[in-house]
Amino acid sequence: MSATGETREGDVRVADPGAWRTAVIVTVVAALVRLFFAVWLPLVPDETYYWDWSRHLASGYFDHPPMIAVLIRAGTLLGGETSLAVRFFPVMAGALAAFLAAVIARRIGGDRAARLAAIVFALMPLTSGLVLATPDAPLLVAHAAALYFVVRALQSPIRSRASLLWWCAAGIALGLAFASKYTSIFLPIGLLIAVLLRPSLRARLAEPGPYLACLLATLVFLPVLHWNATHDWISFRFQIQHGLGTPRGSALQRELELFGGQLGLVSPILFVLAADAVWRAARRPITDAHFALAIVALTSWGFFVYSALRRPVEANWPAPSYVPAVALLAAVASSLTRDRWIRYGIVLASVLLGIIYLLALVPLLPARKDPTARGAGWEMAAQQVEAARTARANAPGRTFVGADRYQDVSELAFHLPDHAQAFCVCLTGRHNQYELWPGFADLAKPGDALVLLLDERKEGVVHETAALLTPYFTSVTRGAPAPLLRGSDTVTVRRVWTLAGYRGGWPARPAP
């Protein structure tokens, strides 16, 4: 049935304006709730890391493409260096992704399907992550937009002007997805598999739209490719190693962790129902659009099941697959049994989401074991580093600040009163973006000083990083402890070290 009320062959949509209004209201309310938590919660280390990227805009970074940095920069230009400003556009991107998931469900199942998709997407525990400023937010909205445009293209006559325009829009959205996170590659791979498997979709290869979509996606992604080409493909190499590197530990344990993470982030009932809807749409699709959505979801899931055989898979990595999965779940033909289980699933998901939000508001768990406490205490730690830096105001040379892990460096930089540049010593831990920027040794002159925030060690024990740097400074002083506190509860403890009288040079990074 079209928007005007007419029914078309193969169209399963049912008009219900009230249900569509509910879908819009649910999506808006969910976005407002996320904005509330965006103001309330302190920035976690990954977010401050991406915030530091936004101060050095580029077309690529060590870990990811640039879109998250662009969104954060847009927010801080409007709202200053605050948690809300850092998170505002990522939260809006997440809200738009949820809206597009509902719109996709509406295209293939009608207004009531859109309402169900909006409710499911709003209440899945997975969407609590859309409070945070991470690459998943721009990825989800670009992924959802590309899928919506593909659905519209597949619902348009072959070789029609409408089909061509929708394919072009899909190509641009796909390019933006590429510029958000590299796992977006599973969308075009899934579509290609769908086209090869289904004869009616293979007919689309006779029209120019899919080829123009590929060209436009490549053009949008071209700056990221150029950045990687001029940086020894470091970002691609890191992510390939991150997901498909040398196997470690138990493959069975990694698979169980992957599926356990999905059950927790979607809720067990909704995960099973969504998987069933995807499988049914793949085996007996109602339309080409249903089949394409199912294969895209299966391609993403299938890759991460394989990836978990080699390396740990973080629970959020398959998140884009839930855009088509939720749309299909909402559009599957109704039955009393299915509807009852969906209600059970929504109730369970809302309870799990409520627990996550409650833990974010009320510290019920010990701070050391509470993942929501990762961003706590950095204001006070930064004040202690600033005090050590200020104490050297009359000393010869300049005084720089830093830490030995990228997470600590970025939190420190964000919370210092002047948001001063902080340096990553980077003698331990994984490689990161700070190693691509000028470091302390590149900018310091003999006689300068470095105030470092390092993990606490036992009394009388010199931190290994401080020990490695001792030959390059005339004095190394163990300063005051800097506990990271959530209220009166200690998350972890750092200590301030002052390294004065820089002599020049820098130690090589120890072999792992």
C-alpha positions as CSV (number, residue, x, y, z in Angstrom):
1,M,0.0,0.0,0.0
2,S,1.4,3.4,-0.9
3,A,1.2,6.6,1.0
4,T,-1.9,7.4,-0.9
5,G,-3.6,4.2,0.1
6,E,-3.3,2.1,-3.0
7,T,-2.0,-1.4,-2.9
8,R,0.8,-2.6,-5.1
9,E,1.8,-6.2,-6.0
10,G,4.2,-7.6,-3.4
11,D,3.6,-4.7,-1.0
12,V,2.9,-5.8,2.6
13,R,2.7,-2.3,4.1
14,V,-0.3,-1.3,6.2
15,A,-1.2,2.4,6.8
16,D,-1.8,3.5,10.4
17,P,-1.0,7.2,10.9
18,G,-1.4,6.9,14.7
19,A,1.2,4.1,14.8
20,W,3.6,6.2,12.8
21,R,3.2,9.2,15.1
22,T,4.0,6.9,18.0
23,A,7.2,5.7,16.3
24,V,8.3,9.3,15.9
25,I,7.5,10.2,19.5
26,V,9.3,7.1,20.9
27,T,12.4,8.0,18.8
28,V,12.4,11.6,20.0
29,V,11.8,10.7,23.7
30,A,14.7,8.1,23.5
31,A,17.0,10.8,22.1
32,L,16.1,13.2,24.9
33,V,16.9,10.5,27.5
34,R,20.3,10.0,25.9
35,L,20.9,13.7,25.9
36,F,20.2,13.8,29.6
37,F,22.8,11.1,30.3
38,A,25.2,12.8,27.9
39,V,25.1,15.8,30.2
40,W,25.3,13.8,33.4
41,L,28.0,11.2,32.7
42,P,31.7,12.2,32.6
43,L,33.5,11.5,29.3
44,V,35.1,8.1,29.2
45,P,38.7,7.7,27.9
46,D,37.7,6.7,24.3
47,E,35.6,9.8,24.0
48,T,38.4,12.2,25.2
49,Y,40.7,10.4,22.8
50,Y,38.4,11.2,19.9
51,W,38.0,14.7,21.3
52,D,41.7,15.2,21.0
53,W,41.5,14.0,17.4
54,S,38.9,16.7,16.8
55,R,41.5,19.4,17.8
56,H,43.7,18.1,14.9
57,L,41.2,17.4,12.1
58,A,42.5,15.1,9.4
59,S,41.1,12.7,6.8
60,G,42.3,9.7,8.8
61,Y,43.6,8.6,12.2
62,F,45.5,5.6,13.5
63,D,42.4,3.8,14.8
64,H,39.5,4.9,12.7
65,P,38.3,7.2,9.8
66,P,37.6,10.8,10.7
67,M,33.8,11.1,11.0
68,I,33.6,10.9,14.8
69,A,36.2,13.7,15.1
70,V,34.2,15.8,12.7
71,L,31.0,15.4,14.7
72,I,32.8,16.2,18.0
73,R,34.5,19.3,16.4
74,A,31.1,20.6,15.2
75,G,29.7,20.2,18.7
76,T,32.6,21.9,20.5
77,L,32.6,24.8,18.0
78,L,29.0,25.4,19.0
79,G,29.0,24.5,22.7
80,G,32.6,24.7,23.9
81,E,34.7,22.0,25.6
82,T,31.9,20.3,27.6
83,S,30.5,16.7,27.8
84,L,27.3,17.7,26.1
85,A,29.1,19.5,23.3
86,V,31.3,16.5,22.7
87,R,28.4,14.1,22.6
88,F,25.6,16.3,21.1
89,F,26.0,15.4,17.4
90,P,26.9,11.7,18.1
91,V,23.7,11.5,20.1
92,M,21.8,13.1,17.3
93,A,23.3,10.7,14.8
94,G,22.2,7.8,17.0
95,A,18.7,9.2,17.1
96,L,18.6,9.6,13.3
97,A,19.8,6.0,12.9
98,A,16.9,4.8,15.1
99,F,14.5,6.9,13.1
100,L,15.8,5.5,9.8
101,A,15.5,1.9,11.2
102,A,11.8,2.7,11.8
103,V,11.5,4.2,8.3
104,I,13.0,1.1,6.8
105,A,10.5,-1.0,8.7
106,R,7.7,1.3,7.5
107,R,8.8,0.8,3.9
108,I,8.7,-3.0,4.1
109,G,6.0,-3.5,6.7
110,G,3.9,-0.5,7.2
111,D,3.3,2.0,10.0
112,R,2.7,-0.6,12.7
113,A,6.0,-2.2,11.8
114,A,7.7,1.2,12.1
115,R,6.2,1.7,15.6
116,L,7.5,-1.7,16.7
117,A,10.9,-1.0,15.3
118,A,11.1,2.3,17.0
119,I,10.2,0.8,20.4
120,V,12.6,-2.1,20.0
121,F,15.5,0.2,18.9
122,A,14.7,2.6,21.8
123,L,14.8,-0.1,24.5
124,M,17.6,-2.4,23.3
125,P,20.5,-2.1,25.9
126,L,22.7,-1.7,22.8
127,T,21.4,1.8,22.3
128,S,22.6,2.9,25.7
129,G,26.0,3.1,23.9
130,L,24.5,5.9,21.7
131,V,25.0,8.2,24.7
132,L,28.7,8.1,24.0
133,A,30.8,9.9,21.3
134,T,32.2,6.9,19.5
135,P,32.5,5.9,15.8
136,D,29.5,3.7,16.2
137,A,27.2,6.7,16.1
138,P,28.1,8.1,12.7
139,L,28.5,4.5,11.4
140,L,25.0,3.6,12.4
141,V,23.3,6.6,10.9
142,A,25.2,6.3,7.6
143,H,24.6,2.5,7.5
144,A,20.9,3.0,8.1
145,A,20.7,5.7,5.5
146,A,22.4,3.6,2.9
147,L,20.1,0.7,3.7
148,Y,17.0,2.9,3.4
149,F,18.2,4.3,0.0
150,V,18.9,0.8,-1.2
151,V,15.4,-0.3,-0.2
152,R,13.9,2.6,-2.0
153,A,16.0,1.8,-5.1
154,L,14.9,-1.9,-5.0
155,Q,11.3,-0.8,-4.7
156,S,11.6,1.5,-7.8
157,P,11.3,0.2,-11.4
158,I,14.5,-1.0,-13.0
159,R,16.3,1.6,-15.1
160,S,13.9,4.3,-13.8
161,R,15.0,7.8,-12.9
162,A,13.9,7.2,-9.3
163,S,16.0,4.0,-9.1
164,L,19.0,5.9,-10.3
165,L,18.6,8.7,-7.8
166,W,18.1,6.3,-4.9
167,W,21.2,4.3,-5.9
168,C,23.2,7.5,-6.0
169,A,22.0,8.5,-2.5
170,A,22.9,5.1,-1.3
171,G,26.5,5.5,-2.7
172,I,27.0,8.8,-0.9
173,A,25.7,7.4,2.4
174,L,27.9,4.3,2.0
175,G,30.9,6.6,1.5
176,L,30.0,8.3,4.8
177,A,29.8,5.0,6.5
178,F,33.2,4.1,5.2
179,A,34.5,7.4,6.6
180,S,33.0,6.4,10.0
181,K,34.2,2.9,10.6
182,Y,35.9,0.3,8.4
183,T,33.4,-2.5,9.4
184,S,30.9,-0.7,7.1
185,I,32.5,-2.8,4.3
186,F,30.1,-5.6,5.2
187,L,27.2,-3.6,3.8
188,P,28.3,-3.6,0.2
189,I,29.6,-7.2,0.6
190,G,26.3,-8.3,1.9
191,L,24.5,-6.5,-1.0
192,L,26.8,-8.1,-3.5
193,I,26.1,-11.6,-2.0
194,A,22.3,-10.9,-2.1
195,V,22.5,-9.8,-5.8
196,L,24.5,-12.9,-6.8
197,L,22.1,-15.3,-4.9
198,R,18.7,-13.9,-6.1
199,P,17.9,-13.8,-9.8
200,S,15.5,-10.9,-9.5
201,L,18.2,-8.9,-7.9
202,R,20.8,-9.8,-10.5
203,A,18.6,-8.0,-13.0
204,R,19.7,-4.8,-11.2
205,L,23.2,-5.3,-12.6
206,A,21.8,-4.2,-15.9
207,E,21.1,-0.7,-14.7
208,P,23.7,2.0,-14.0
209,G,22.6,2.8,-10.4
210,P,24.7,0.2,-8.5
211,Y,27.8,1.2,-10.4
212,L,27.3,4.9,-9.8
213,A,26.7,4.1,-6.1
214,C,30.1,2.3,-6.0
215,L,31.8,5.2,-7.7
216,L,30.2,7.8,-5.4
217,A,31.1,5.8,-2.3
218,T,34.7,5.6,-3.5
219,L,34.8,9.3,-4.1
220,V,33.5,10.2,-0.7
221,F,36.0,7.7,0.9
222,L,38.9,8.9,-1.2
223,P,40.4,11.3,1.4
224,V,40.6,8.5,3.9
225,L,42.3,6.3,1.3
226,H,44.8,9.1,0.5
227,W,45.5,9.6,4.2
228,N,46.2,5.9,4.6
229,A,48.3,5.7,1.5
230,T,50.5,8.6,2.9
231,H,50.8,6.9,6.3
232,D,51.9,3.4,5.2
233,W,48.3,2.1,5.4
234,I,48.7,2.1,9.2
235,S,45.0,2.4,10.0
236,F,44.0,-0.5,7.8
237,R,46.9,-2.6,9.1
238,F,45.9,-1.9,12.7
239,Q,42.3,-2.8,12.2
240,I,43.1,-6.0,10.3
241,Q,45.5,-7.1,13.0
242,H,43.0,-6.1,15.6
243,G,40.2,-8.3,14.2
244,L,42.1,-11.0,12.4
245,G,45.5,-11.1,14.0
246,T,47.3,-14.1,15.4
247,P,44.9,-16.2,17.4
248,R,45.2,-16.1,21.2
249,G,43.5,-18.1,23.9
250,S,40.4,-20.2,23.5
251,A,38.3,-19.8,20.4
252,L,35.3,-21.4,22.2
253,Q,35.6,-18.8,25.0
254,R,35.7,-16.0,22.4
255,E,32.6,-17.3,20.6
256,L,30.7,-17.6,23.9
257,E,31.8,-14.1,24.8
258,L,30.6,-12.8,21.4
259,F,27.1,-14.5,21.8
260,G,26.9,-13.5,25.4
261,G,27.6,-9.9,24.5
262,Q,24.9,-9.9,21.9
263,L,22.3,-11.5,24.2
264,G,23.2,-8.8,26.8
265,L,23.1,-5.9,24.4
266,V,19.9,-6.8,22.5
267,S,18.3,-9.0,25.3
268,P,18.0,-12.8,24.8
269,I,14.4,-12.8,23.6
270,L,14.8,-10.0,21.1
271,F,18.1,-11.5,19.8
272,V,16.4,-14.8,19.1
273,L,13.4,-13.2,17.5
274,A,15.5,-10.9,15.3
275,A,17.7,-13.8,14.3
276,D,14.6,-15.9,13.4
277,A,13.2,-12.9,11.4
278,V,16.5,-12.5,9.4
279,W,16.7,-16.3,8.7
280,R,13.1,-16.4,7.5
281,A,13.6,-13.4,5.3
282,A,16.7,-15.0,3.8
283,R,14.9,-18.3,3.1
284,R,11.5,-17.1,2.0
285,P,11.7,-13.4,1.3
286,I,8.6,-11.5,0.5
287,T,10.4,-8.9,-1.7
288,D,13.9,-8.2,-2.9
289,A,14.2,-5.6,-0.2
290,H,13.5,-8.2,2.5
291,F,16.1,-10.5,1.1
292,A,18.8,-7.8,0.7
293,L,18.3,-6.7,4.3
294,A,18.5,-10.3,5.6
295,I,21.7,-11.0,3.7
296,V,23.4,-7.8,4.9
297,A,22.6,-8.7,8.5
298,L,23.8,-12.3,8.0
299,T,27.0,-11.1,6.4
300,S,27.9,-9.0,9.3
301,W,27.1,-11.6,11.9
302,G,28.9,-14.3,9.9
303,F,32.1,-12.3,9.7
304,F,32.2,-11.6,13.4
305,V,31.6,-15.2,14.2
306,Y,34.6,-16.0,12.1
307,S,36.6,-13.2,13.6
308,A,36.0,-14.5,17.1
309,L,37.8,-17.7,16.1
310,R,40.9,-15.6,15.9
311,R,40.6,-12.6,18.1
312,P,38.2,-11.2,20.8
313,V,35.2,-9.4,19.3
314,E,33.9,-6.5,21.2
315,A,30.1,-6.7,21.7
316,N,29.4,-3.4,19.9
317,W,31.1,-4.4,16.6
318,P,28.1,-6.2,15.0
319,A,25.8,-3.2,16.0
320,P,25.0,-2.1,12.4
321,S,23.5,-5.6,11.7
322,Y,20.7,-4.7,14.0
323,V,19.4,-2.0,11.8
324,P,18.2,-4.5,9.1
325,A,17.5,-7.1,11.8
326,V,15.1,-4.9,13.8
327,A,13.4,-3.7,10.6
328,L,12.8,-7.3,9.6
329,L,11.7,-8.3,13.0
330,A,9.1,-5.5,13.0
331,A,7.9,-6.4,9.5
332,V,7.5,-10.2,9.9
333,A,3.9,-11.4,9.6
334,S,2.1,-11.2,13.0
335,S,0.9,-14.1,15.1
336,L,-0.4,-14.3,18.7
337,T,2.5,-16.4,19.8
338,R,5.1,-14.1,18.2
339,D,3.5,-10.9,19.4
340,R,3.5,-12.3,23.0
341,W,7.2,-13.1,22.8
342,I,7.9,-9.7,21.4
343,R,6.2,-8.1,24.3
344,Y,8.2,-10.3,26.7
345,G,11.3,-9.3,24.8
346,I,10.5,-5.6,25.0
347,V,9.8,-5.9,28.8
348,L,13.1,-7.7,29.4
349,A,15.1,-5.3,27.2
350,S,13.6,-2.3,29.0
351,V,14.5,-3.9,32.4
352,L,18.1,-4.4,31.2
353,L,18.3,-0.9,29.8
354,G,16.8,0.5,33.1
355,I,19.5,-1.3,35.1
356,I,22.3,0.2,32.9
357,Y,20.8,3.7,33.3
358,L,20.3,3.2,37.0
359,L,23.9,2.1,37.5
360,A,25.0,5.3,35.6
361,L,23.0,7.5,38.0
362,V,23.4,5.6,41.3
363,P,26.8,4.0,42.2
364,L,25.5,0.6,43.3
365,L,28.6,-1.3,42.3
366,P,32.1,-0.8,43.7
367,A,33.9,1.8,41.5
368,R,36.7,-0.6,40.6
369,K,34.2,-3.0,39.0
370,D,31.7,-0.5,37.6
371,P,32.3,0.2,33.8
372,T,30.3,3.4,34.1
373,A,33.0,4.8,36.4
374,R,35.7,4.8,33.8
375,G,35.5,8.6,33.3
376,A,35.3,9.5,37.0
377,G,37.9,11.4,39.0
378,W,39.8,13.0,36.2
379,E,39.1,16.6,37.2
380,M,40.9,16.2,40.5
381,A,43.8,14.3,38.9
382,A,44.2,17.0,36.3
383,Q,44.2,19.6,39.1
384,Q,47.1,17.8,40.8
385,V,49.1,17.7,37.5
386,E,48.4,21.4,37.0
387,A,49.6,22.1,40.5
388,A,52.9,20.3,39.8
389,R,53.2,22.2,36.5
390,T,52.4,25.5,38.2
391,A,55.0,24.8,41.0
392,R,57.7,25.0,38.3
393,A,56.5,28.4,37.0
394,N,59.8,30.1,38.1
395,A,62.0,27.2,37.1
396,P,64.2,27.4,34.0
397,G,62.7,26.0,30.8
398,R,59.2,25.0,29.9
399,T,57.1,22.4,31.7
400,F,55.1,19.9,29.6
401,V,52.6,17.3,30.9
402,G,51.8,13.8,29.8
403,A,51.1,10.2,30.6
404,D,52.1,6.7,29.4
405,R,48.7,5.6,27.9
406,Y,46.6,7.3,25.3
407,Q,43.5,7.0,27.5
408,D,45.2,8.9,30.3
409,V,46.7,11.5,28.0
410,S,43.4,12.4,26.5
411,E,41.5,12.6,29.8
412,L,44.3,14.7,31.2
413,A,44.2,17.1,28.2
414,F,40.4,17.5,28.4
415,H,40.4,18.2,32.1
416,L,43.4,20.6,32.4
417,P,42.2,24.1,33.0
418,D,43.5,25.4,29.6
419,H,43.1,22.1,27.7
420,A,46.8,22.1,27.3
421,Q,48.5,19.7,24.9
422,A,49.4,16.5,26.7
423,F,52.1,14.1,25.4
424,C,51.9,10.3,25.3
425,V,55.2,8.7,26.4
426,C,54.0,5.6,24.7
427,L,56.8,3.3,25.9
428,T,54.2,0.7,26.8
429,G,50.7,-0.2,25.8
430,R,49.3,-0.4,22.3
431,H,50.3,1.9,19.5
432,N,48.0,4.9,19.0
433,Q,47.4,8.2,17.3
434,Y,49.7,10.2,19.6
435,E,52.7,8.4,18.1
436,L,51.8,10.0,14.7
437,W,51.9,13.5,16.2
438,P,55.1,15.4,17.4
439,G,56.0,14.1,20.8
440,F,57.8,15.6,23.8
441,A,61.3,14.8,22.4
442,D,60.3,16.5,19.1
443,L,59.3,19.8,20.8
444,A,61.3,20.0,24.0
445,K,64.7,21.8,24.4
446,P,67.4,20.9,26.9
447,G,66.4,22.1,30.4
448,D,62.7,21.6,29.9
449,A,60.6,19.4,32.3
450,L,57.9,16.8,31.9
451,V,55.1,16.2,34.5
452,L,53.8,12.7,34.1
453,L,50.7,11.0,35.5
454,L,51.6,7.3,35.9
455,D,50.0,4.2,37.5
456,E,50.7,3.9,41.2
457,R,53.4,1.5,42.3
458,K,54.4,0.2,45.7
459,E,56.1,2.7,48.0
460,G,59.8,3.0,47.1
461,V,59.3,1.4,43.6
462,V,60.1,3.5,40.6
463,H,57.6,3.2,37.9
464,E,59.1,1.4,34.9
465,T,58.3,4.4,32.6
466,A,60.0,6.8,34.9
467,A,63.0,4.4,35.2
468,L,63.3,4.3,31.4
469,L,63.3,8.1,31.2
470,T,65.7,8.7,34.1
471,P,68.8,8.8,32.0
472,Y,67.3,11.6,29.8
473,F,66.6,14.1,32.7
474,T,68.8,15.5,35.5
475,S,66.2,14.7,38.2
476,V,63.2,12.4,38.6
477,T,60.9,13.1,41.5
478,R,58.1,10.9,42.8
479,G,55.2,13.3,43.6
480,A,51.8,13.1,45.3
481,P,49.3,10.3,44.6
482,A,46.4,11.2,42.4
483,P,43.5,8.8,43.1
484,L,40.7,8.7,40.6
485,L,37.6,9.0,42.8
486,R,33.9,8.5,42.2
487,G,32.5,10.3,45.2
488,S,34.6,8.8,48.1
489,D,35.1,5.5,46.3
490,T,38.4,4.9,44.5
491,V,38.3,3.7,40.9
492,T,42.1,3.5,40.6
493,V,45.2,5.4,41.7
494,R,47.7,7.4,39.6
495,R,50.8,9.3,40.9
496,V,52.4,12.5,39.7
497,W,56.1,12.3,38.6
498,T,58.2,15.4,37.7
499,L,61.1,14.9,35.4
500,A,63.2,18.0,35.3
501,G,66.3,19.1,33.3
502,Y,65.8,17.4,29.9
503,R,69.1,16.3,28.5
504,G,68.0,15.4,25.0
505,G,67.3,12.1,23.3
506,W,64.5,9.5,24.0
507,P,64.5,5.8,24.8
508,A,63.4,3.2,22.2
509,R,60.1,1.5,22.9
510,P,60.9,-1.9,24.6
511,A,60.2,-5.0,22.5
512,P,56.9,-6.7,23.5
